[in-house]
C-alpha cells in the first residue's frame, strides 16, 4: 500500500512538473513571437540606388510641379447668394442639394443662359461653393503649378 501511495505521489509531481514545463515553454514561445520583427532584415530601396544613367525627361527627372503656391482671385465683387456645396458630391456626399432653391423643370431649346465661364487647365478637381464664391483647384499651365482659384457668383 505504501508503494502505491509513493507511486501516486510521484505521478502527481510528474504531472505538476510537466504542466509547469509546458507553461514555461508557452511563455517563451509567446515572448519570442511578440519580440520577433520580420521587417528587421528589410533593405530600403530608393530611386538612384541602381546608378542608372540619367535620361532627361524620364519619370525620375521630370519638371518640378509646384503645389499650393498660387492663389488667384477674380472680380472682387462680393455675392450675397446663400448656400454651400462644401466638398465633392455635396455636404453629405450624396449629390443632393438640400437648399430651398427652386430648380427649373425644363430648359429652352438652346439650353440655359450661361451666366459666366472660365477656361481651366487640365485636372479633375471638384468645385466648392461657399458664401457666394466658387473655389476650385486648377492647374496653371504657364507656371506649371496648381492654383487655388476663387470666383464670385455675383
PyMOL commands that place a pseudoatom at each C-alpha (Angstrom):
pseudoatom trace, name=CA, resn=UNK, resi=1, chain=A, elem=C, hetatm=0, pos=[0.000, 0.000, 0.000]
pseudoatom trace, name=CA, resn=UNK, resi=2, chain=A, elem=C, hetatm=0, pos=[2.860, 2.333, 0.803]
pseudoatom trace, name=CA, resn=UNK, resi=3, chain=A, elem=C, hetatm=0, pos=[4.289, 1.742, -2.613]
pseudoatom trace, name=CA, resn=UNK, resi=4, chain=A, elem=C, hetatm=0, pos=[1.001, 2.711, -4.257]
pseudoatom trace, name=CA, resn=UNK, resi=5, chain=A, elem=C, hetatm=0, pos=[0.979, 5.959, -2.284]
pseudoatom trace, name=CA, resn=UNK, resi=6, chain=A, elem=C, hetatm=0, pos=[4.577, 6.712, -3.329]
pseudoatom trace, name=CA, resn=UNK, resi=7, chain=A, elem=C, hetatm=0, pos=[3.777, 5.849, -6.944]
pseudoatom trace, name=CA, resn=UNK, resi=8, chain=A, elem=C, hetatm=0, pos=[0.642, 8.041, -6.847]
pseudoatom trace, name=CA, resn=UNK, resi=9, chain=A, elem=C, hetatm=0, pos=[2.608, 10.882, -5.217]
pseudoatom trace, name=CA, resn=UNK, resi=10, chain=A, elem=C, hetatm=0, pos=[5.325, 10.592, -7.842]
pseudoatom trace, name=CA, resn=UNK, resi=11, chain=A, elem=C, hetatm=0, pos=[2.706, 10.752, -10.643]
pseudoatom trace, name=CA, resn=UNK, resi=12, chain=A, elem=C, hetatm=0, pos=[1.295, 13.947, -9.102]
pseudoatom trace, name=CA, resn=UNK, resi=13, chain=A, elem=C, hetatm=0, pos=[4.775, 15.522, -9.046]
pseudoatom trace, name=CA, resn=UNK, resi=14, chain=A, elem=C, hetatm=0, pos=[5.421, 14.413, -12.631]
pseudoatom trace, name=CA, resn=UNK, resi=15, chain=A, elem=C, hetatm=0, pos=[2.168, 15.906, -13.891]
pseudoatom trace, name=CA, resn=UNK, resi=16, chain=A, elem=C, hetatm=0, pos=[2.813, 19.176, -11.994]
pseudoatom trace, name=CA, resn=UNK, resi=17, chain=A, elem=C, hetatm=0, pos=[6.338, 19.368, -13.461]
pseudoatom trace, name=CA, resn=UNK, resi=18, chain=A, elem=C, hetatm=0, pos=[5.129, 18.622, -16.989]
pseudoatom trace, name=CA, resn=UNK, resi=19, chain=A, elem=C, hetatm=0, pos=[2.375, 21.254, -16.708]
pseudoatom trace, name=CA, resn=UNK, resi=20, chain=A, elem=C, hetatm=0, pos=[4.912, 23.786, -15.389]
pseudoatom trace, name=CA, resn=UNK, resi=21, chain=A, elem=C, hetatm=0, pos=[7.345, 22.922, -18.207]
pseudoatom trace, name=CA, resn=UNK, resi=22, chain=A, elem=C, hetatm=0, pos=[4.581, 23.328, -20.806]
pseudoatom trace, name=CA, resn=UNK, resi=23, chain=A, elem=C, hetatm=0, pos=[3.579, 26.708, -19.317]
pseudoatom trace, name=CA, resn=UNK, resi=24, chain=A, elem=C, hetatm=0, pos=[7.210, 27.911, -19.312]
pseudoatom trace, name=CA, resn=UNK, resi=25, chain=A, elem=C, hetatm=0, pos=[7.663, 26.746, -22.912]
pseudoatom trace, name=CA, resn=UNK, resi=26, chain=A, elem=C, hetatm=0, pos=[4.431, 28.544, -23.903]
pseudoatom trace, name=CA, resn=UNK, resi=27, chain=A, elem=C, hetatm=0, pos=[5.610, 31.773, -22.233]
pseudoatom trace, name=CA, resn=UNK, resi=28, chain=A, elem=C, hetatm=0, pos=[8.994, 31.536, -24.009]
pseudoatom trace, name=CA, resn=UNK, resi=29, chain=A, elem=C, hetatm=0, pos=[7.299, 30.935, -27.380]
pseudoatom trace, name=CA, resn=UNK, resi=30, chain=A, elem=C, hetatm=0, pos=[4.886, 33.836, -26.812]
pseudoatom trace, name=CA, resn=UNK, resi=31, chain=A, elem=C, hetatm=0, pos=[7.733, 36.173, -25.820]
pseudoatom trace, name=CA, resn=UNK, resi=32, chain=A, elem=C, hetatm=0, pos=[9.743, 35.166, -28.903]
pseudoatom trace, name=CA, resn=UNK, resi=33, chain=A, elem=C, hetatm=0, pos=[6.693, 35.645, -31.144]
pseudoatom trace, name=CA, resn=UNK, resi=34, chain=A, elem=C, hetatm=0, pos=[5.964, 39.115, -29.731]
pseudoatom trace, name=CA, resn=UNK, resi=35, chain=A, elem=C, hetatm=0, pos=[9.607, 40.233, -29.874]
pseudoatom trace, name=CA, resn=UNK, resi=36, chain=A, elem=C, hetatm=0, pos=[10.330, 38.944, -33.391]
pseudoatom trace, name=CA, resn=UNK, resi=37, chain=A, elem=C, hetatm=0, pos=[10.453, 41.674, -36.049]
pseudoatom trace, name=CA, resn=UNK, resi=38, chain=A, elem=C, hetatm=0, pos=[10.085, 40.200, -39.545]
pseudoatom trace, name=CA, resn=UNK, resi=39, chain=A, elem=C, hetatm=0, pos=[10.999, 43.558, -41.115]
pseudoatom trace, name=CA, resn=UNK, resi=40, chain=A, elem=C, hetatm=0, pos=[14.387, 43.804, -39.395]
pseudoatom trace, name=CA, resn=UNK, resi=41, chain=A, elem=C, hetatm=0, pos=[16.178, 42.413, -42.461]
pseudoatom trace, name=CA, resn=UNK, resi=42, chain=A, elem=C, hetatm=0, pos=[14.341, 44.594, -44.978]
pseudoatom trace, name=CA, resn=UNK, resi=43, chain=A, elem=C, hetatm=0, pos=[16.541, 46.895, -47.040]
pseudoatom trace, name=CA, resn=UNK, resi=44, chain=A, elem=C, hetatm=0, pos=[15.328, 50.361, -48.006]
pseudoatom trace, name=CA, resn=UNK, resi=45, chain=A, elem=C, hetatm=0, pos=[15.360, 50.846, -51.762]
pseudoatom trace, name=CA, resn=UNK, resi=46, chain=A, elem=C, hetatm=0, pos=[15.217, 54.387, -53.095]
pseudoatom trace, name=CA, resn=UNK, resi=47, chain=A, elem=C, hetatm=0, pos=[15.480, 55.726, -56.639]
pseudoatom trace, name=CA, resn=UNK, resi=48, chain=A, elem=C, hetatm=0, pos=[19.066, 56.061, -57.783]
pseudoatom trace, name=CA, resn=UNK, resi=49, chain=A, elem=C, hetatm=0, pos=[20.483, 53.093, -55.869]
pseudoatom trace, name=CA, resn=UNK, resi=50, chain=A, elem=C, hetatm=0, pos=[20.976, 51.234, -59.148]
pseudoatom trace, name=CA, resn=UNK, resi=51, chain=A, elem=C, hetatm=0, pos=[23.151, 54.097, -60.514]
pseudoatom trace, name=CA, resn=UNK, resi=52, chain=A, elem=C, hetatm=0, pos=[21.260, 54.049, -63.823]
pseudoatom trace, name=CA, resn=UNK, resi=53, chain=A, elem=C, hetatm=0, pos=[22.200, 56.760, -66.322]
pseudoatom trace, name=CA, resn=UNK, resi=54, chain=A, elem=C, hetatm=0, pos=[20.133, 59.957, -66.146]
pseudoatom trace, name=CA, resn=UNK, resi=55, chain=A, elem=C, hetatm=0, pos=[17.764, 60.300, -69.097]
pseudoatom trace, name=CA, resn=UNK, resi=56, chain=A, elem=C, hetatm=0, pos=[16.344, 63.833, -69.470]
pseudoatom trace, name=CA, resn=UNK, resi=57, chain=A, elem=C, hetatm=0, pos=[12.558, 63.825, -69.355]
pseudoatom trace, name=CA, resn=UNK, resi=58, chain=A, elem=C, hetatm=0, pos=[12.341, 60.382, -67.755]
pseudoatom trace, name=CA, resn=UNK, resi=59, chain=A, elem=C, hetatm=0, pos=[9.993, 59.755, -64.841]
pseudoatom trace, name=CA, resn=UNK, resi=60, chain=A, elem=C, hetatm=0, pos=[12.598, 60.433, -62.166]
pseudoatom trace, name=CA, resn=UNK, resi=61, chain=A, elem=C, hetatm=0, pos=[13.791, 63.621, -63.817]
pseudoatom trace, name=CA, resn=UNK, resi=62, chain=A, elem=C, hetatm=0, pos=[10.602, 65.393, -64.884]
pseudoatom trace, name=CA, resn=UNK, resi=63, chain=A, elem=C, hetatm=0, pos=[9.954, 69.086, -64.415]
pseudoatom trace, name=CA, resn=UNK, resi=64, chain=A, elem=C, hetatm=0, pos=[9.035, 70.109, -60.885]
pseudoatom trace, name=CA, resn=UNK, resi=65, chain=A, elem=C, hetatm=0, pos=[5.332, 70.818, -60.363]
pseudoatom trace, name=CA, resn=UNK, resi=66, chain=A, elem=C, hetatm=0, pos=[4.686, 73.261, -57.522]
pseudoatom trace, name=CA, resn=UNK, resi=67, chain=A, elem=C, hetatm=0, pos=[1.545, 72.643, -55.492]
pseudoatom trace, name=CA, resn=UNK, resi=68, chain=A, elem=C, hetatm=0, pos=[-0.149, 75.210, -53.268]
pseudoatom trace, name=CA, resn=UNK, resi=69, chain=A, elem=C, hetatm=0, pos=[1.954, 78.259, -54.160]
pseudoatom trace, name=CA, resn=UNK, resi=70, chain=A, elem=C, hetatm=0, pos=[-0.584, 80.311, -56.105]
pseudoatom trace, name=CA, resn=UNK, resi=71, chain=A, elem=C, hetatm=0, pos=[-3.989, 81.749, -55.218]
pseudoatom trace, name=CA, resn=UNK, resi=72, chain=A, elem=C, hetatm=0, pos=[-5.980, 83.533, -57.929]
pseudoatom trace, name=CA, resn=UNK, resi=73, chain=A, elem=C, hetatm=0, pos=[-8.947, 85.724, -57.039]
pseudoatom trace, name=CA, resn=UNK, resi=74, chain=A, elem=C, hetatm=0, pos=[-11.156, 87.194, -59.751]
pseudoatom trace, name=CA, resn=UNK, resi=75, chain=A, elem=C, hetatm=0, pos=[-13.666, 90.042, -59.776]
pseudoatom trace, name=CA, resn=UNK, resi=76, chain=A, elem=C, hetatm=0, pos=[-13.682, 91.407, -56.253]
pseudoatom trace, name=CA, resn=UNK, resi=77, chain=A, elem=C, hetatm=0, pos=[-17.473, 91.864, -56.170]
pseudoatom trace, name=CA, resn=UNK, resi=78, chain=A, elem=C, hetatm=0, pos=[-18.968, 90.050, -53.203]
pseudoatom trace, name=CA, resn=UNK, resi=79, chain=A, elem=C, hetatm=0, pos=[-22.076, 87.978, -53.619]
pseudoatom trace, name=CA, resn=UNK, resi=80, chain=A, elem=C, hetatm=0, pos=[-24.898, 87.656, -51.121]
pseudoatom trace, name=CA, resn=UNK, resi=81, chain=A, elem=C, hetatm=0, pos=[-26.135, 84.376, -52.559]
pseudoatom trace, name=CA, resn=UNK, resi=82, chain=A, elem=C, hetatm=0, pos=[-26.872, 81.793, -49.875]
pseudoatom trace, name=CA, resn=UNK, resi=83, chain=A, elem=C, hetatm=0, pos=[-25.953, 78.129, -49.967]
pseudoatom trace, name=CA, resn=UNK, resi=84, chain=A, elem=C, hetatm=0, pos=[-22.918, 75.950, -49.914]
pseudoatom trace, name=CA, resn=UNK, resi=85, chain=A, elem=C, hetatm=0, pos=[-21.506, 72.855, -51.565]
pseudoatom trace, name=CA, resn=UNK, resi=86, chain=A, elem=C, hetatm=0, pos=[-18.562, 72.234, -49.242]
pseudoatom trace, name=CA, resn=UNK, resi=87, chain=A, elem=C, hetatm=0, pos=[-16.951, 69.185, -50.851]
pseudoatom trace, name=CA, resn=UNK, resi=88, chain=A, elem=C, hetatm=0, pos=[-17.045, 66.575, -53.588]
pseudoatom trace, name=CA, resn=UNK, resi=89, chain=A, elem=C, hetatm=0, pos=[-20.623, 65.293, -54.013]
pseudoatom trace, name=CA, resn=UNK, resi=90, chain=A, elem=C, hetatm=0, pos=[-22.037, 67.858, -51.569]
pseudoatom trace, name=CA, resn=UNK, resi=91, chain=A, elem=C, hetatm=0, pos=[-22.481, 68.266, -47.860]
pseudoatom trace, name=CA, resn=UNK, resi=92, chain=A, elem=C, hetatm=0, pos=[-23.486, 64.640, -47.182]
pseudoatom trace, name=CA, resn=UNK, resi=93, chain=A, elem=C, hetatm=0, pos=[-21.535, 63.012, -50.058]
pseudoatom trace, name=CA, resn=UNK, resi=94, chain=A, elem=C, hetatm=0, pos=[-24.850, 62.093, -51.730]
pseudoatom trace, name=CA, resn=UNK, resi=95, chain=A, elem=C, hetatm=0, pos=[-25.099, 64.669, -54.578]
pseudoatom trace, name=CA, resn=UNK, resi=96, chain=A, elem=C, hetatm=0, pos=[-28.316, 66.029, -53.068]
pseudoatom trace, name=CA, resn=UNK, resi=97, chain=A, elem=C, hetatm=0, pos=[-28.724, 69.770, -52.608]
pseudoatom trace, name=CA, resn=UNK, resi=98, chain=A, elem=C, hetatm=0, pos=[-30.817, 70.486, -49.505]
pseudoatom trace, name=CA, resn=UNK, resi=99, chain=A, elem=C, hetatm=0, pos=[-31.147, 74.218, -50.237]
pseudoatom trace, name=CA, resn=UNK, resi=100, chain=A, elem=C, hetatm=0, pos=[-34.686, 75.518, -50.779]
pseudoatom trace, name=CA, resn=UNK, resi=101, chain=A, elem=C, hetatm=0, pos=[-33.851, 76.971, -54.203]
pseudoatom trace, name=CA, resn=UNK, resi=102, chain=A, elem=C, hetatm=0, pos=[-36.434, 76.105, -56.878]
pseudoatom trace, name=CA, resn=UNK, resi=103, chain=A, elem=C, hetatm=0, pos=[-34.931, 74.241, -59.814]
pseudoatom trace, name=CA, resn=UNK, resi=104, chain=A, elem=C, hetatm=0, pos=[-36.127, 74.545, -63.407]
pseudoatom trace, name=CA, resn=UNK, resi=105, chain=A, elem=C, hetatm=0, pos=[-38.275, 71.674, -64.680]
pseudoatom trace, name=CA, resn=UNK, resi=106, chain=A, elem=C, hetatm=0, pos=[-37.207, 72.302, -68.284]
pseudoatom trace, name=CA, resn=UNK, resi=107, chain=A, elem=C, hetatm=0, pos=[-34.816, 74.417, -70.315]
pseudoatom trace, name=CA, resn=UNK, resi=108, chain=A, elem=C, hetatm=0, pos=[-35.242, 76.310, -73.561]
pseudoatom trace, name=CA, resn=UNK, resi=109, chain=A, elem=C, hetatm=0, pos=[-34.177, 74.535, -76.759]
pseudoatom trace, name=CA, resn=UNK, resi=110, chain=A, elem=C, hetatm=0, pos=[-30.715, 76.136, -76.696]
pseudoatom trace, name=CA, resn=UNK, resi=111, chain=A, elem=C, hetatm=0, pos=[-30.150, 75.265, -73.046]
pseudoatom trace, name=CA, resn=UNK, resi=112, chain=A, elem=C, hetatm=0, pos=[-29.988, 77.616, -70.077]
pseudoatom trace, name=CA, resn=UNK, resi=113, chain=A, elem=C, hetatm=0, pos=[-28.320, 81.019, -70.292]
pseudoatom trace, name=CA, resn=UNK, resi=114, chain=A, elem=C, hetatm=0, pos=[-24.600, 80.825, -69.470]
pseudoatom trace, name=CA, resn=UNK, resi=115, chain=A, elem=C, hetatm=0, pos=[-24.029, 83.347, -66.683]
pseudoatom trace, name=CA, resn=UNK, resi=116, chain=A, elem=C, hetatm=0, pos=[-20.243, 83.040, -66.632]
pseudoatom trace, name=CA, resn=UNK, resi=117, chain=A, elem=C, hetatm=0, pos=[-17.480, 80.687, -67.721]
pseudoatom trace, name=CA, resn=UNK, resi=118, chain=A, elem=C, hetatm=0, pos=[-13.722, 80.482, -67.419]
pseudoatom trace, name=CA, resn=UNK, resi=119, chain=A, elem=C, hetatm=0, pos=[-11.057, 78.408, -69.162]
pseudoatom trace, name=CA, resn=UNK, resi=120, chain=A, elem=C, hetatm=0, pos=[-9.359, 75.912, -66.845]
pseudoatom trace, name=CA, resn=UNK, resi=121, chain=A, elem=C, hetatm=0, pos=[-6.246, 73.789, -67.141]
pseudoatom trace, name=CA, resn=UNK, resi=122, chain=A, elem=C, hetatm=0, pos=[-6.016, 70.016, -67.043]
pseudoatom trace, name=CA, resn=UNK, resi=123, chain=A, elem=C, hetatm=0, pos=[-7.386, 68.259, -63.997]
pseudoatom trace, name=CA, resn=UNK, resi=124, chain=A, elem=C, hetatm=0, pos=[-10.460, 66.874, -62.347]
pseudoatom trace, name=CA, resn=UNK, resi=125, chain=A, elem=C, hetatm=0, pos=[-10.924, 68.887, -59.138]
pseudoatom trace, name=CA, resn=UNK, resi=126, chain=A, elem=C, hetatm=0, pos=[-14.396, 69.327, -57.692]
pseudoatom trace, name=CA, resn=UNK, resi=127, chain=A, elem=C, hetatm=0, pos=[-15.535, 72.903, -57.008]
pseudoatom trace, name=CA, resn=UNK, resi=128, chain=A, elem=C, hetatm=0, pos=[-16.584, 74.122, -53.577]
pseudoatom trace, name=CA, resn=UNK, resi=129, chain=A, elem=C, hetatm=0, pos=[-19.323, 76.743, -53.184]
pseudoatom trace, name=CA, resn=UNK, resi=130, chain=A, elem=C, hetatm=0, pos=[-19.385, 78.840, -50.026]
pseudoatom trace, name=CA, resn=UNK, resi=131, chain=A, elem=C, hetatm=0, pos=[-20.520, 82.333, -49.104]
pseudoatom trace, name=CA, resn=UNK, resi=132, chain=A, elem=C, hetatm=0, pos=[-21.326, 83.369, -52.684]
pseudoatom trace, name=CA, resn=UNK, resi=133, chain=A, elem=C, hetatm=0, pos=[-17.988, 82.207, -54.072]
pseudoatom trace, name=CA, resn=UNK, resi=134, chain=A, elem=C, hetatm=0, pos=[-16.752, 79.187, -56.029]
pseudoatom trace, name=CA, resn=UNK, resi=135, chain=A, elem=C, hetatm=0, pos=[-13.353, 77.767, -55.064]
pseudoatom trace, name=CA, resn=UNK, resi=136, chain=A, elem=C, hetatm=0, pos=[-11.557, 75.467, -57.470]
pseudoatom trace, name=CA, resn=UNK, resi=137, chain=A, elem=C, hetatm=0, pos=[-8.145, 73.827, -57.518]
pseudoatom trace, name=CA, resn=UNK, resi=138, chain=A, elem=C, hetatm=0, pos=[-6.858, 74.307, -61.066]
pseudoatom trace, name=CA, resn=UNK, resi=139, chain=A, elem=C, hetatm=0, pos=[-3.616, 73.683, -62.952]
pseudoatom trace, name=CA, resn=UNK, resi=140, chain=A, elem=C, hetatm=0, pos=[-1.816, 76.770, -64.281]
pseudoatom trace, name=CA, resn=UNK, resi=141, chain=A, elem=C, hetatm=0, pos=[-0.042, 75.524, -67.406]
pseudoatom trace, name=CA, resn=UNK, resi=142, chain=A, elem=C, hetatm=0, pos=[2.073, 78.670, -67.803]
pseudoatom trace, name=CA, resn=UNK, resi=143, chain=A, elem=C, hetatm=0, pos=[3.510, 78.477, -64.272]
pseudoatom trace, name=CA, resn=UNK, resi=144, chain=A, elem=C, hetatm=0, pos=[3.428, 74.657, -64.222]
pseudoatom trace, name=CA, resn=UNK, resi=145, chain=A, elem=C, hetatm=0, pos=[1.784, 74.767, -60.805]
pseudoatom trace, name=CA, resn=UNK, resi=146, chain=A, elem=C, hetatm=0, pos=[-1.518, 74.134, -59.105]
pseudoatom trace, name=CA, resn=UNK, resi=147, chain=A, elem=C, hetatm=0, pos=[-3.570, 77.250, -58.405]
pseudoatom trace, name=CA, resn=UNK, resi=148, chain=A, elem=C, hetatm=0, pos=[-6.456, 77.686, -55.994]
pseudoatom trace, name=CA, resn=UNK, resi=149, chain=A, elem=C, hetatm=0, pos=[-8.954, 79.929, -57.757]
pseudoatom trace, name=CA, resn=UNK, resi=150, chain=A, elem=C, hetatm=0, pos=[-11.820, 81.886, -56.212]
pseudoatom trace, name=CA, resn=UNK, resi=151, chain=A, elem=C, hetatm=0, pos=[-14.710, 83.150, -58.346]
pseudoatom trace, name=CA, resn=UNK, resi=152, chain=A, elem=C, hetatm=0, pos=[-17.560, 85.407, -57.207]
pseudoatom trace, name=CA, resn=UNK, resi=153, chain=A, elem=C, hetatm=0, pos=[-21.096, 84.314, -58.049]
pseudoatom trace, name=CA, resn=UNK, resi=154, chain=A, elem=C, hetatm=0, pos=[-22.200, 87.980, -58.238]
for i in range(1, 154): cmd.bond("trace and resi %d" % i, "trace and resi %d" % (i + 1))
show_as sticks, trace
zoom trace
